[in-house]
Every structure is written in C-alpha cells, then in structure tokens.
Amino acid sequence: QTLKIGKVSPNGASELVESQLLQPTGQPIRIVWEISRGKVIDIAVEGVSMGMTRRSDFNSYVQRNGLDALIGELQRRGG
C-alpha cells in the first residue's frame, strides 16, 4: 500500500490534508486528515469522521453502562 498526499487547504485554525491510500488491488481509499498545531485532530476515511464515530461509540457506551463506567474504562486504558 502507498499513501499519496494531495491538496492541503486551510480550515479555520486547522488545515485539511487530502490523501489516498493506494492498494495493489481494489479502489483507492480517500482519507482527509485535519491537522492543528502539528497534531492530527481528526481523520475522515471515505467521508466518515473518526471523531464522530468515536463520539457515537462513547454515547452508546454511556447509554448501556453509565457515565461513571465510561470514565473508569478510559482511566484504565490511559494507564
């Protein structure tokens, strides 16, 4: 696989970096990176924001287990 970097454009306080993941077989996968102060703050793969996906996952976890359980799980994973 090869990552091909494309256009970089301003997005308020951040920048959007367009790229494609080229695969030996199959279609290229479109990936847009949102960068702020040298750090990746979000990634959209084929138009689906990983930040939005994570928020949705957190919301589902809270619905099933409660906010205290989510905080405890994040603390356990964070070390």
VMD Tcl script that draws the C-alpha trace (Angstrom):
set ca {
  {0.00 0.00 0.00}
  {1.10 3.55 -0.71}
  {-0.17 6.78 0.83}
  {-0.41 9.56 -1.77}
  {-0.63 13.07 -0.31}
  {-2.75 15.57 -2.22}
  {-4.01 19.10 -1.67}
  {-3.56 20.94 1.65}
  {-6.15 23.61 2.39}
  {-6.86 25.93 5.35}
  {-9.86 25.12 7.55}
  {-10.13 27.89 10.17}
  {-7.50 27.20 12.84}
  {-6.57 23.90 11.22}
  {-5.60 22.51 7.82}
  {-7.14 19.69 5.80}
  {-4.72 17.32 4.08}
  {-6.27 15.21 1.33}
  {-4.72 11.83 0.62}
  {-5.42 8.47 -0.97}
  {-4.37 5.05 0.21}
  {-3.44 3.22 -2.98}
  {-3.84 -0.55 -2.86}
  {-2.43 -3.14 -5.24}
  {-5.97 -4.49 -5.67}
  {-9.18 -2.53 -5.31}
  {-10.08 1.14 -5.37}
  {-8.02 3.83 -3.63}
  {-9.32 4.83 -0.19}
  {-9.86 8.58 0.30}
  {-8.50 9.89 3.61}
  {-8.66 13.51 4.82}
  {-6.52 14.46 7.81}
  {-7.36 17.52 9.93}
  {-4.16 18.95 11.39}
  {-3.84 21.69 14.02}
  {-0.55 22.86 15.54}
  {1.28 19.88 14.08}
  {-1.12 17.30 15.53}
  {-3.81 15.19 13.86}
  {-7.15 16.15 15.41}
  {-9.46 14.14 13.15}
  {-9.33 11.71 10.25}
  {-12.14 11.15 7.75}
  {-11.96 7.86 5.85}
  {-14.20 7.81 2.76}
  {-16.10 10.76 4.28}
  {-16.67 9.18 7.72}
  {-15.11 11.18 10.55}
  {-13.30 9.04 13.09}
  {-14.01 11.75 15.71}
  {-17.74 11.47 15.01}
  {-17.52 7.68 15.12}
  {-15.73 7.80 18.46}
  {-18.34 10.21 19.90}
  {-21.08 7.86 18.74}
  {-19.27 4.91 20.37}
  {-18.91 6.87 23.63}
  {-22.60 7.82 23.57}
  {-23.60 4.18 23.08}
  {-21.31 3.06 25.91}
  {-22.78 5.69 28.26}
  {-26.32 4.62 27.32}
  {-25.51 0.98 28.17}
  {-23.18 1.40 31.15}
  {-23.42 4.95 32.50}
  {-21.02 7.88 32.54}
  {-19.07 6.68 35.59}
  {-18.34 3.36 33.83}
  {-17.04 5.23 30.75}
  {-14.76 7.41 32.87}
  {-13.45 4.33 34.70}
  {-12.79 2.49 31.41}
  {-10.93 5.48 29.93}
  {-8.80 5.78 33.07}
  {-7.95 2.06 32.94}
  {-6.94 2.33 29.26}
  {-4.97 5.53 29.82}
  {-2.70 3.88 32.31}
}
mol new
graphics top color blue
foreach p $ca { graphics top sphere $p radius 0.5 }
foreach p [lrange $ca 0 end-1] q [lrange $ca 1 end] { graphics top cylinder $p $q radius 0.2 }
display resetview
